[in-house]
């Protein structure tokens, strides 16, 4: 029995894996990973895999980065954890200061949570509670975009739009509104982008005209709907949204869990539209992928709506045991150090060009409907008929075939249905990027060989 087989056998006896039909592992072997180095992962048998998706989009600067490890070691010898209610600590203070210094203008307060889904829950509660404190308890509905994804707790699912994750739980949701996004995949080639964006936005504008007295906030993933198939839309939609939310008295919540921290080419995706949301959520790559942590960056007027005498009962009593964990905050500070001291965004622009060049051979492929790239996020949409955008049936699992091909060629890919995507660590070099793109191209040829 190999080392891999030993660990697989033990795992399948006791572990229930996330986002997985466990019966698949009767024929699709698990990969027991034992260590990482830079953009690479290594299994128990010594095989290596290029981590093409940054371990679910969190590992910005590769595995076992010495500076982040050193920072964690230093903090571990000082303070590993304390509650953040009635107490504070240096990493939480410094991280809040540095995030707000980077943030779009007008964001003045930092509220810590454990992970992205929990942060979305906190943002929804904060927005509703604000309106209640202000005397508008009827503003208890939220608007989200079709095909959106904001996490898998109940509140987050209720504002999501990916049926695969949410449909079975619909009876448990608070009702809300869902509107189209200006997904460029749906645009006709002969329609100008701005015209298309305005046309799609008109649905949301009409909803706000009719229902603003019932709506607390609009929640969006800026520029890229990640778990919804890496669908992308232009900054102009966000500009229109900010102006409309202001005009109708509705909060704007930007979920940058996946698209923040430099992923889209700017540190915050909202920067590309020149807007400031009322709540901006960071998670995933915030700690460089080392520990779970999320932060809500909030406008001052929201904070002030909860600031009152105790007997007013206006306090925001949302908490988690590990809120503002010192180790997680220290990892996030080390991650920000790398942004401050190295040309990360400049390097990412070069990575963007490399991904664009490497995936160019797939444009015009008979079984590719679209190749799209925003920042360091690249996606290839597979289709039975590429030019007509006729999708493969989900049951054929063409993306899974690309995943299996990748494992045989030192690449860790995890497609979203018929969408093969790349979101590599920022430390991937030019040769590794070229090899990865070539593997994706070959894997797609392999997976679509039968038409």
N, C-alpha and C positions, 0 to 999 in steps of 0.2 A: 504493500500500500504506500502510495506516495505521500509526501507531507501535505499536499493540497487535499488529497482524498481523506486523510486523517481528520483534518479540520472541517471539511465539508460534512463528513459523517456526524461529527459531534454537534455541529451547528444545526443541522436539520432535525436533530432530536429535541432541540430546546428553543430555538430562536424563530420568532415570527417577524419577517422582514417588512419594511415599509414599502408602500406603493408597488406591491408584488402579488401576483397570483402564485402562491407557494407551490402549486402542483406543477408549474413550469419547471421547477428544479428537479423533477424526475428525469428530465432529459437535457436541461440547460444547466451546466455546472456553475455553482457559485465560485467566486474567485477569492480565496483567503489571502488578504493583503497583510503583510507583516511589517513593511516599512515604506517610507517615501523619501525622495531626494530631489529637490528642485521640481521640475514638472513631471517626474516619473514616480510610478507606484510599482512595488515589487511583491510578488506572491510567494507563498511558502516553498514553492519548487524553484524559485530563482528567476522566474520569467518577469519581464518588465513591461509596463504599459504606460504610454504617454497619456497623462490625465487631461484629455481634451475638453472636459467640461468642468474643470476646477472643483472636482468633488462636490457636485451639485451647486456650483457657482460661487463657492465661498473662498476657495484657496487662491488668493490674489497673487501672492509672491512665492508660490511653490511650497513644497513640503519641507519641514525641518529647516526653516530659514534661521541662520545662526543668530541674527539680531533679535528676532522675536523670541526665540528660545532663551536667549540671555535675559531679556526683559522679564519673561515669565519666571525664570529662576530667581532673579533679584527680588521680585515681588513675593514669591512663595516664601522666602525667608523673612518677610516683614509682616504680611497680613494676607491670609488666603481668602477670608470672607468675613463680612459683618453685615448686619441689616443696614438699610439706608433710611430707616424711619427713626428720627431722633438722633441720628449719627451721620457722619460723613467721612470721607477719606480722600487722600490726595489724588489717586488715579481718577476717581469720579469727577472731581472738581476740574482737574486739568483737561480731561477729555471733553467735558461740556464746554469749557472755554475754547478749546481748539476747534471743535466742530462748529460752534456758533460763529467763530471768526471766519471760517471758510464758507459758511452758509449764505444763501441769497439774503439780501438786506431785509431786515424786519423780523427775522427769526431770533428770539432773544432768550428762550428757555429750553432746557433739555430734560426730558422725562425718560428714564431708563426702563426697559422691559427685557425679557429673556430671549425672545426670538421674533421672527417676522409676523407669524400669525397672531401672537400675543400683542404685538405692537398695533396691528390692525384693529384688534378688539379694543385696545385702549383708545385708539384714535376715534373709533365710532362712539364709544362711551363718552369721550371728552367732548365731541361735537354736540351730541344730543344733550349732555348735561349742561353745556354752555347755554344752549337755547332755553333749557328749563330754568336755569338760574336767571336768565334775562326776561323770563315771563312768557316764553313761547313754547309750551310743552307739546303743541301739535306738530312742531317740526321734528318728527321722529322717523322720517324715511330717508333712505340714501339712494343716490344714483350711481350706478357703475356702468362700465362699458361692456358691450357684448364681447364674449371670448376672453374676458379678464380672469385673472387668478390672483387671489390675495391671501391664500392660506387655507388650512383645512380644519380649523376650529369652527364652531357653528356660525358665529358672527361673520367670520371671514368668508366662509362658504356662501353665506346669504348674499354677499355682494360680489361673488364670483360668477363667471359665465361659462365655465367649462363643464359641460354636462357629465362627463366621465367621472368627475370628482363630486359633483353636487346633487345630481338628480335624485338619488335614492333618499337623500335627507331633506327634500323639499318640505315635508310636513312640519319640520322643526324650525323653519326660518321665519324671521320677521319679514313682512312684505316690503319690497322696494321697487325701484324702477331700473330698467336696463335699456341703454340706447346704443346705436351704432357708433363705432369708431371709424376714423378715416384710414382704415387698413389699406395700405397701398397695393396689396395683393389683389384686392377687389376692383381697383381702378382700371378703367379702360385706357388703353395706350394713347388714345386721341384726346383725352380729357386733361387739361392742365391741372397740376397737383393742387394749386390754391383753390381753383374752382371746385374740384372734387371735395377738398377738405371742407369748404364752406357749405357745400350741399349736404354732406354727412352731418356736419355740426348743427345744421338747421333743426334737426330732430330734437337735439338736446336743448337748443334755445327755446323751441316751442314748449317743451316740457317745463322748463323753468318759468316761462310766462304763465303757464296754466297752474302749476303746482308748487311754486316757491314757498307758499305758506305752510306746506307739509314737509318740505325737504330741508334736512339739516346740512348735508354736504354731498359733494360729488367726489368720488374716489377713483383715481386713475393710476395706472402704471405709465409713467412718462416715456414716450417714444417706442418702447418695445413691450409687447405682451408676451412674456417669456414662456410660462407653462402652457399658454394658449397656442403654442406652435411658433414662437418667435416671430409673431406678426408685428410689423413695424408701421409707424405713422409719422407724419411730419410735425415739426415744432409749431407750425401755424395753428394746429388744433389746440394746443395748450394755450397759446396766446389768446385765441378766441374764448376759450374756457375761463381763463382768469378774468377777462373783462366781463363776461356774462355772470359769473358768480358774484363779482363785486356789485353789479347792477341789480341783481335780484336778491341780495342778502343771503347767500349760501356759502358755506365753507368749501374750500378746495383742499383735498387731502392728496398728497403725492406719495404713492407707495414706491419708494426707490430701493426697496430691499435688494432686488436683483440688478437694477440698472444704475445704482449709485456707485460711489467709490471708483470713478474713472471708467466704467464699463462702456459708456456710450461715446467716449471721446472727450468729455468734460467731467470734472469731479462729480457734479450733480447733473443729472439729465435735464432738469428744469432750466439750467443755465442757457441751454440752446434756444429756449423760447424767451429768455429774459424775464422770467416771472418768479414771484415768490409765492409758494402755496401757504395756506394757513397752518398746515401741519405737514411736515416732511418726515417720512419714515426711512430709517436706515437699518440694515441688518446684514445677514450673509457675510459679505466681505469686510464688514466693519472691523472685525478682529483679525483679518487676514486668513480666516478659516480655522483659527485655533481654538476658540471657545465661543459658546452661544452668547450673543448680546444684541440688543436692538435699542435704538434711540429714536424718540420723537422730538424733532426740533419744531418749536411752537412759537406763534406770534404772541406778543405781550398782552394783547387784549383778551386772549383766551385765558392766560394765566391770571389776569386781574379779575376775571369773572368768578374765580373760585377763592379769591383772597378776601377773607372777611372774618368776623368774630366767630368763634366756635359754635355759638348757639344759633347761628344762621343756617347751619347744616349745608353749607355750600362747598365744603372741601371735596376734592377728587380722591376718593378712598379706593383707588386701584393699586394693587400691589402684588408682587411675587417674592417668594423667599430669597431668590438669587438676584433681585433687582440691583443693578449697579455693582455686580461682583467685582472686587478689586483685581483679581487675576484677569478677568475678561477686559476690564477697562485698560489694564496695563498692556495687554496684547493689542488693543485698539490704538493706544498711544504709540506703540512701536510701529504699527502699520502706518500711522500718519507720519512718523519720522521718515519712513521710506519715501513717502510722497514728497516730503519737504526737502529731503537731501539727495534725491535721485531724480533724473528727468523722466518720471514715470509716464506722464501724459504724452510727452514727445515720443517716447519709445512706443507707446500704444498706437500712436498715429502711424508709425512704421509697421507695426504688427497689422494694423488695419489694411495697409497697402499690400502686405505680404499675403494676407488671407484673400484679398480681392484678386490678386494675380493667381494664387494657387487654385482657387475654385473657378476661375474663368473658363476652363475647358468644359465645365458643366452647363454653361449657358448655351442653349440650343440643343442640349441632349434630349433625345426623343421622350425620355421618361423623367424629365425634370421640368416642373412647371414654373419654378422661380428660384433664383439665387439672390439673397438679400443680405446686406451687411450694414450694421450700425456700430461704429466704434470697433470693439473687439468681439462683437457678437455676430456670428455668421450662420446662416441657415439655408438649407437646400430642401425644397419641397418636391417630393417624389410624386409621380402621377402616371397613370396608365397611358395617358395622352398628354404630353407636356404642353404643346401649343394650345390645346383646348382646356387645360387645367382640369382634366377629368381624373379624379382621385382614384387611387387603389382602394378596394374594400379594406376596412380596418382588419378584418379577419385574416387577410393574407400576411400581415405583419412584416411588410417589406423592410421597415426600419430595423426590426429585430435581426434580420439577415445582415444588415450593414454592421450592427453591433457585433455579431458573431464573427464576421469577416475581420473587423478591427481587432478583436482579441487574438486572432491568429497572426496579426501583423503589428503587434506592439502598440496598439491604440485602444484607449478606453473611451468608447463612445456610448452614449445612451440616448438614442433618438426618441423624439416625442411623436409616436405614431409614424406617419409618413414624412416627418420633418427630421432630417439629419442636421444637427447643429454643432457648432464649435464655440466654446467660451473658455479658451485656454488660460492658464496662469500667465501673468504678465512677464514672467521670467523665461518663457519659452524663447529659444533662439531662432535665427533665420532658417538654419538647416532643419531643425526639428519642425518648424512650421511648414516648410515645403514638403517634408516627408509626410506629415500629418494630412495635408491637403491631398497629396497623391494617394494616400491610403483611402481617404474619403471618396475620391473619384473612382478608384478601382473597386471599392466596396459597393458603390452605387451601381456600377456596371454589373457586378456579381449579383446583387440583389434584384436587379430588374432584367436579368438575362432572358427570362421567359415571357417578357412583355407585360 
